[in-house]
Amino acid sequence: MRIGPDEPCVPGLLSAYPSLAARLPGAALPWLRRRRDAAIERLAARGLPTTRDEDWKYTSVAAIARRAFGVECEAVALDEVRAMVQRHAIGGTRRLVFVDGRLVAGLSDAGRLPAGARVESLATIADEGGGDAEEWFADGADGADGFGLANEALWRDGAWIDLAPGVELDAPVHLLFVTTRSDLAVFPRNLIRVGAGARATVIEHHVGPDGAGYLSDTVTRIVLGRGARIAHTKLQQEGRKGFHVADVAAEQGQDSAFVSHAFAFGGQLARAAIATRLGAEGCEARLSGLYVGSARQHIDHHTCIDHARPRGTSRELYKGVLDEAARAVFNGRVIVRPDAQRSDALQSNRNLLLSEEAEVDTKPQLEIWADDVKCAHGATVGQLDADQLHYLRARGIGESDARALLIRAFAADALAGIEHGPLRARLESLLPGALPEAV
């Protein structure tokens, strides 16, 4: 059968499930097996999203739909990936390393954890019976799109981070996901629960070799108790032929704070959905991001901040730098529910295009159903300022260096909220190699 550009085909994933199901983590748990079965049934009925779906209007996944990805993970010698892990390691962190979708203990070092903190493999938790996680272990298959359904059915591992009330981690948790080979689909799933008054910083980092065409389909779920705080940084450095689809969602308790930083540098096609629900009074959400594209990269960010209860505050700033024939999509949605009086929301998306072929589709959205609110949003798309470039060149700075300075200045705001020094230094070191004209 010929597959058209919008055909919802999922080769390899559906056929692999029957033989794989009994060997997936938690296969002995009836409730988890039911969730997986329901997800695969809905995936068979729905397929992957197409450009006919409003949220995917500007992002075609035909290149993924046509490709027959395998899901069976072959054993990889530690020495083959050790160098990659060392190259991407971030100092001063507790590290969990997942290779081709599975935790590798020999490359991980979570260190000594305080009482009341668990940082370990999600597969281990599932095989041990799932703990008390049934209520928040998975989304349920009804609301997810095709990628979310595939992840729910086929996940093998990911991180389980569970902090009891009042626990504070003294170092960030670095979740490093390494994909090593072409034609492989991996489905990491991360569950993070931060108890009342607890504090955590998590770095979710995805990497792969430039020459490999693989799929990383990732889901991260975060639950924040009363007064809890988490800073979640998503660093996407997939290989240039890789495909990356991610879904991050947080549920916030009273007076909690969710800080999200998203950095996208790699991938042939990369899509990230980041959402939070301010589900109780006094919540705070801060979302920032920087996406950098060149060649024919396609980078898509969809965000949603849902003010469901009164006195919530949200701030959102996303920036993009695009060169050559790169394309970006930004859709930022802020919802203020009828009960969310005295909400305060500010959203901004700014884009810098360095070539005539670069393109961005930006759609900031405000949906306000309450009257006692303070909300604003905006978007800009432009080029380097000719007057600023002339000013620098008139003072003896070469054209390429002047352009690099202006690009780095434009991008610097996205790093402003990074508190962990080694992570900030790593991101700054990536900018010259990732930003066009900044080598």
C-alpha positions as CSV (number, residue, x, y, z in Angstrom):
1,M,0.0,0.0,0.0
2,R,1.3,3.5,-0.9
3,I,1.5,5.8,2.1
4,G,0.5,9.3,1.4
5,P,2.1,12.3,3.2
6,D,-0.6,12.4,5.9
7,E,-1.2,8.6,6.2
8,P,-1.4,7.6,9.9
9,C,0.9,4.5,9.5
10,V,2.9,3.0,12.3
11,P,5.1,0.3,10.7
12,G,6.9,-2.0,13.1
13,L,5.3,-0.7,16.4
14,L,2.0,-2.4,16.2
15,S,3.3,-5.7,15.0
16,A,6.0,-5.8,17.7
17,Y,3.6,-5.5,20.6
18,P,2.0,-8.9,20.9
19,S,5.4,-10.7,21.2
20,L,6.9,-8.0,23.3
21,A,4.1,-7.4,25.9
22,A,4.9,-10.3,28.2
23,R,8.5,-9.1,28.5
24,L,7.8,-5.4,29.2
25,P,8.4,-4.1,32.7
26,G,5.4,-4.6,35.0
27,A,3.9,-7.3,32.8
28,A,2.6,-9.1,35.9
29,L,0.6,-6.1,37.0
30,P,-3.0,-6.4,35.6
31,W,-3.7,-2.7,35.7
32,L,-0.5,-1.8,33.9
33,R,-1.1,-4.5,31.2
34,R,-4.6,-3.1,30.7
35,R,-3.2,0.4,30.2
36,R,-0.7,-0.9,27.6
37,D,-3.3,-3.0,25.8
38,A,-5.7,0.0,25.6
39,A,-3.0,2.2,24.4
40,I,-1.9,-0.1,21.5
41,E,-5.6,-0.6,20.5
42,R,-6.1,3.1,20.3
43,L,-2.8,3.5,18.4
44,A,-4.0,1.0,15.8
45,A,-7.2,3.0,15.4
46,R,-5.8,6.5,15.4
47,G,-2.2,6.1,14.0
48,L,0.2,9.0,14.3
49,P,-1.0,12.6,14.1
50,T,-1.2,14.2,10.7
51,T,-1.3,17.8,9.4
52,R,-5.1,17.5,9.5
53,D,-4.8,17.6,13.3
54,E,-4.8,21.3,14.5
55,D,-1.9,20.8,16.9
56,W,0.2,19.3,14.1
57,K,-0.9,21.6,11.3
58,Y,2.7,22.8,10.5
59,T,4.6,19.6,11.4
60,S,4.3,16.6,9.2
61,V,5.6,13.3,10.6
62,A,5.4,11.5,7.3
63,A,9.1,10.8,7.4
64,I,8.5,8.9,10.7
65,A,5.3,7.2,9.6
66,R,7.0,5.8,6.5
67,R,9.9,4.3,8.4
68,A,9.9,0.8,9.9
69,F,11.6,1.3,13.2
70,G,12.5,-1.7,15.3
71,V,11.9,-1.8,19.0
72,E,14.1,-4.7,20.1
73,C,17.2,-3.4,21.9
74,E,20.4,-5.2,21.2
75,A,23.1,-5.4,23.9
76,V,25.7,-2.6,23.6
77,A,29.2,-2.9,25.1
78,L,29.9,-0.3,27.7
79,D,33.1,0.8,26.0
80,E,31.1,1.7,22.9
81,V,29.1,4.4,24.7
82,R,31.4,5.3,27.6
83,A,33.1,8.0,25.5
84,M,29.7,9.5,24.5
85,V,28.6,9.5,28.1
86,Q,31.8,11.2,29.3
87,R,31.4,13.8,26.5
88,H,27.9,14.7,27.6
89,A,28.3,14.4,31.4
90,I,27.5,17.5,33.4
91,G,29.6,18.1,36.5
92,G,28.1,18.3,40.0
93,T,25.1,16.1,39.2
94,R,23.6,12.8,40.2
95,R,23.6,10.9,36.9
96,L,21.3,8.1,35.5
97,V,22.3,6.9,32.0
98,F,19.9,5.2,29.7
99,V,21.3,3.5,26.6
100,D,18.8,2.6,23.9
101,G,16.0,3.1,26.3
102,R,17.3,1.1,29.3
103,L,19.2,2.1,32.4
104,V,22.9,1.1,32.5
105,A,24.0,0.9,36.1
106,G,27.7,0.8,35.2
107,L,27.5,4.2,33.6
108,S,25.2,5.8,36.3
109,D,26.0,7.3,39.6
110,A,23.1,8.7,41.7
111,G,25.3,9.2,44.7
112,R,24.1,9.0,48.3
113,L,20.6,10.2,48.5
114,P,18.9,11.8,51.6
115,A,16.3,9.9,53.5
116,G,13.0,10.1,51.8
117,A,14.4,10.4,48.2
118,R,14.3,7.7,45.5
119,V,16.1,8.1,42.2
120,E,16.1,4.9,40.2
121,S,14.8,2.9,37.2
122,L,11.1,3.0,36.4
123,A,11.4,-0.5,35.1
124,T,12.6,-1.7,38.5
125,I,9.7,0.0,40.3
126,A,7.2,-1.7,37.8
127,D,8.8,-5.1,38.3
128,E,8.6,-4.7,42.0
129,G,4.9,-4.1,41.9
130,G,4.6,-0.5,41.0
131,G,4.5,0.8,44.6
132,D,1.6,3.3,45.1
133,A,2.0,4.6,41.6
134,E,-1.1,3.3,39.8
135,E,-2.9,6.6,40.0
136,W,-0.1,8.6,38.3
137,F,1.9,5.9,36.6
138,A,0.4,6.6,33.1
139,D,-1.9,9.0,31.4
140,G,-4.6,6.6,30.4
141,A,-5.0,6.1,26.7
142,D,-8.0,8.4,26.0
143,G,-6.3,11.8,25.7
144,A,-2.9,11.0,24.2
145,D,-2.0,11.4,20.6
146,G,-0.3,8.6,18.6
147,F,3.2,9.2,20.0
148,G,1.8,9.3,23.6
149,L,0.0,6.1,23.0
150,A,3.1,4.4,21.5
151,N,5.0,5.4,24.6
152,E,2.4,4.2,27.0
153,A,2.3,0.8,25.3
154,L,6.0,0.3,24.6
155,W,8.0,2.0,27.3
156,R,10.8,-0.1,28.7
157,D,12.4,2.2,31.2
158,G,13.0,5.7,32.4
159,A,13.5,7.5,35.6
160,W,11.5,7.3,38.8
161,I,12.2,10.3,41.1
162,D,10.1,10.4,44.3
163,L,10.8,12.9,47.0
164,A,9.0,12.8,50.3
165,P,7.7,16.0,51.8
166,G,10.4,18.5,52.8
167,V,13.3,16.6,51.0
168,E,15.7,18.8,49.1
169,L,18.3,17.3,46.7
170,D,21.6,19.1,47.0
171,A,22.6,18.4,43.4
172,P,20.6,18.2,40.1
173,V,19.6,14.8,38.7
174,H,21.0,14.4,35.2
175,L,19.0,11.9,33.1
176,L,21.1,11.2,30.1
177,F,19.4,9.3,27.3
178,V,21.7,7.9,24.6
179,T,20.5,6.3,21.4
180,T,23.2,4.4,19.6
181,R,21.9,3.0,16.3
182,S,19.8,3.6,13.3
183,D,16.2,2.3,12.7
184,L,15.6,1.9,16.5
185,A,12.6,3.4,18.3
186,V,13.0,4.0,22.1
187,F,10.3,5.1,24.5
188,P,11.7,6.5,27.7
189,R,9.1,7.4,30.4
190,N,9.9,9.5,33.4
191,L,7.8,9.9,36.5
192,I,8.7,12.6,39.0
193,R,6.8,13.3,42.3
194,V,7.9,16.2,44.5
195,G,6.3,16.1,47.9
196,A,5.1,19.1,49.9
197,G,7.8,21.6,50.4
198,A,10.4,19.4,48.6
199,R,13.0,20.8,46.1
200,A,14.6,19.3,43.0
201,T,16.5,20.2,39.8
202,V,16.3,17.7,37.0
203,I,18.2,17.8,33.7
204,E,16.6,15.6,31.0
205,H,19.2,15.2,28.2
206,H,18.8,13.4,24.9
207,V,21.8,12.6,22.6
208,G,22.7,10.4,19.7
209,P,25.2,10.0,16.8
210,D,24.8,12.3,13.8
211,G,24.7,9.5,11.3
212,A,21.9,7.5,12.9
213,G,18.2,7.7,11.9
214,Y,16.3,6.7,15.0
215,L,13.2,7.8,17.0
216,S,13.1,8.9,20.6
217,D,9.5,9.1,21.8
218,T,9.7,10.4,25.4
219,V,7.1,11.2,28.1
220,T,7.8,12.9,31.4
221,R,5.2,13.4,34.1
222,I,5.7,15.7,37.1
223,V,3.5,16.0,40.2
224,L,4.2,18.9,42.6
225,G,2.8,18.9,46.2
226,R,2.0,22.0,48.2
227,G,4.8,24.4,48.3
228,A,7.1,22.1,46.2
229,R,9.5,23.4,43.6
230,I,11.2,21.8,40.6
231,A,13.4,23.2,37.9
232,H,13.3,20.9,34.9
233,T,15.7,21.5,32.0
234,K,15.2,19.6,28.7
235,L,18.3,19.6,26.6
236,Q,17.8,18.1,23.2
237,Q,21.0,17.3,21.3
238,E,19.8,14.4,19.1
239,G,21.9,13.4,16.0
240,R,21.1,15.4,12.9
241,K,19.3,12.4,11.3
242,G,17.4,11.6,14.5
243,F,13.7,12.1,15.2
244,H,12.7,13.4,18.7
245,V,9.1,13.7,20.0
246,A,8.7,14.6,23.7
247,D,5.8,15.3,26.0
248,V,6.4,17.0,29.4
249,A,3.4,17.7,31.7
250,A,3.2,19.0,35.3
251,E,0.4,19.1,37.8
252,Q,0.9,21.7,40.4
253,G,-0.3,21.8,44.0
254,Q,-1.0,24.9,46.1
255,D,1.8,27.5,46.2
256,S,4.1,25.2,44.1
257,A,6.6,26.4,41.5
258,F,7.4,24.8,38.2
259,V,10.4,26.1,36.3
260,S,10.9,24.7,32.8
261,H,13.9,25.4,30.5
262,A,13.9,23.8,27.0
263,F,16.9,23.9,24.7
264,A,16.7,22.3,21.2
265,F,19.8,22.0,19.1
266,G,19.6,18.7,17.3
267,G,17.4,16.4,15.3
268,Q,16.1,16.2,11.8
269,L,12.6,16.7,13.2
270,A,12.1,17.6,16.8
271,R,8.8,18.2,18.6
272,A,8.3,19.1,22.3
273,A,5.0,19.6,24.1
274,I,5.4,21.2,27.5
275,A,2.4,21.8,29.7
276,T,1.6,22.6,33.3
277,R,-1.7,22.9,35.2
278,L,-1.8,25.4,38.0
279,G,-4.4,23.2,39.8
280,A,-4.5,25.0,43.1
281,E,-4.2,28.6,44.5
282,G,-1.0,30.5,44.4
283,C,1.0,28.5,41.9
284,E,3.9,29.8,39.9
285,A,5.1,28.6,36.4
286,R,8.1,29.9,34.5
287,L,8.7,28.5,31.0
288,S,11.7,29.5,28.9
289,G,13.2,28.0,25.8
290,L,15.8,28.4,23.0
291,Y,15.7,26.6,19.7
292,V,18.5,26.8,17.1
293,G,18.1,25.4,13.6
294,S,20.1,25.2,10.4
295,A,20.2,23.2,7.2
296,R,16.7,21.7,6.9
297,Q,15.9,21.1,10.5
298,H,12.3,21.3,11.7
299,I,11.9,22.2,15.4
300,D,8.4,22.5,17.0
301,H,7.4,23.6,20.5
302,H,3.9,23.5,21.8
303,T,3.3,24.8,25.3
304,C,0.3,25.1,27.5
305,I,-0.1,26.9,30.8
306,D,-3.5,26.2,32.4
307,H,-4.5,28.6,35.1
308,A,-7.2,26.5,36.8
309,R,-7.3,28.2,40.2
310,P,-7.0,31.8,41.6
311,R,-3.8,33.8,42.1
312,G,-1.6,31.9,39.7
313,T,1.4,33.6,38.1
314,S,3.1,32.5,34.8
315,R,5.9,33.8,32.7
316,E,6.9,32.4,29.4
317,L,9.8,33.4,27.0
318,Y,10.8,31.3,24.0
319,K,13.4,32.4,21.5
320,G,14.5,30.9,18.2
321,V,17.5,31.4,15.9
322,L,17.1,29.9,12.4
323,D,19.5,29.8,9.4
324,E,19.6,28.3,6.0
325,A,16.3,26.4,5.3
326,A,15.5,25.6,8.9
327,R,11.9,25.8,10.0
328,A,10.4,26.3,13.5
329,V,6.9,26.1,15.0
330,F,5.9,27.8,18.2
331,N,2.4,27.5,19.7
332,G,2.1,28.8,23.2
333,R,-1.3,28.5,24.8
334,V,-2.3,30.2,28.1
335,I,-5.7,29.3,29.5
336,V,-7.3,31.3,32.4
337,R,-10.3,29.3,33.7
338,P,-13.5,31.0,35.1
339,D,-12.4,30.2,38.7
340,A,-8.8,31.5,38.1
341,Q,-9.4,35.1,39.2
342,R,-6.4,37.4,39.9
343,S,-4.2,35.4,37.5
344,D,-1.1,37.1,36.1
345,A,0.2,35.7,32.8
346,L,2.9,37.1,30.4
347,Q,4.0,35.2,27.3
348,S,6.5,36.2,24.6
349,N,8.1,34.4,21.5
350,R,10.9,36.1,19.7
351,N,12.6,34.8,16.5
352,L,15.7,35.7,14.6
353,L,15.9,34.6,11.0
354,L,19.4,34.6,9.4
355,S,18.5,33.7,5.9
356,E,15.7,34.2,3.4
357,E,14.9,30.5,3.4
358,A,14.4,30.2,7.1
359,E,10.8,30.1,8.3
360,V,8.9,30.3,11.6
361,D,5.2,29.8,12.3
362,T,4.4,31.4,15.7
363,K,1.0,31.4,17.4
364,P,0.8,32.8,20.9
365,Q,-2.6,32.2,22.3
366,L,-4.5,33.6,25.3
367,E,-7.9,32.1,26.3
368,I,-9.3,34.2,29.2
369,W,-12.6,33.2,30.9
370,A,-12.1,35.3,34.0
371,D,-12.4,39.1,34.4
372,D,-10.0,40.0,37.2
373,V,-6.8,39.1,35.5
374,K,-3.6,40.6,34.2
375,C,-2.5,38.9,30.9
376,A,-0.4,39.8,27.9
377,H,1.3,38.1,25.0
378,G,3.3,38.8,21.8
379,A,5.5,37.5,19.1
380,T,8.2,38.9,16.9
381,V,10.1,37.7,13.8
382,G,13.0,39.7,12.5
383,Q,16.6,39.8,11.2
384,L,19.8,41.1,12.7
385,D,19.7,44.8,13.3
386,A,21.6,46.5,10.5
387,D,22.4,49.6,12.7
388,Q,23.8,47.5,15.5
389,L,25.9,45.5,13.0
390,H,27.2,48.7,11.5
391,Y,28.0,50.1,15.0
392,L,30.1,47.1,15.9
393,R,31.9,47.0,12.5
394,A,32.7,50.7,12.8
395,R,34.6,49.9,15.9
396,G,36.9,47.5,14.2
397,I,35.0,44.2,14.8
398,G,34.9,41.9,11.8
399,E,31.5,41.1,10.2
400,S,31.4,37.5,11.3
401,D,32.4,38.3,14.9
402,A,29.9,41.2,15.0
403,R,27.1,38.9,13.8
404,A,28.2,36.3,16.4
405,L,28.0,38.9,19.2
406,L,24.6,40.0,18.2
407,I,23.3,36.4,17.9
408,R,24.7,35.4,21.3
409,A,23.2,38.6,22.9
410,F,19.9,37.7,21.5
411,A,20.1,34.1,22.8
412,A,21.5,35.0,26.2
413,D,18.1,35.7,27.9
414,A,17.2,32.0,27.6
415,L,20.2,31.1,29.9
416,A,19.3,33.7,32.5
417,G,17.4,31.3,34.7
418,I,19.9,28.5,34.8
419,E,21.2,28.3,38.3
420,H,23.5,25.3,38.1
421,G,26.9,26.6,37.1
422,P,28.2,23.5,35.2
423,L,24.9,23.3,33.2
424,R,25.0,27.0,32.4
425,A,28.6,26.6,31.2
426,R,27.7,23.6,29.1
427,L,24.9,25.5,27.4
428,E,27.2,28.5,26.8
429,S,29.7,26.2,25.2
430,L,27.1,24.8,22.9
431,L,26.1,28.2,21.5
432,P,29.2,28.8,19.4
433,G,28.8,25.4,17.7
434,A,25.1,25.6,17.4
435,L,24.5,29.2,16.5
436,P,25.3,30.0,12.9
437,E,28.1,32.5,12.3
438,A,29.2,32.1,15.9
439,V,32.1,29.6,15.5
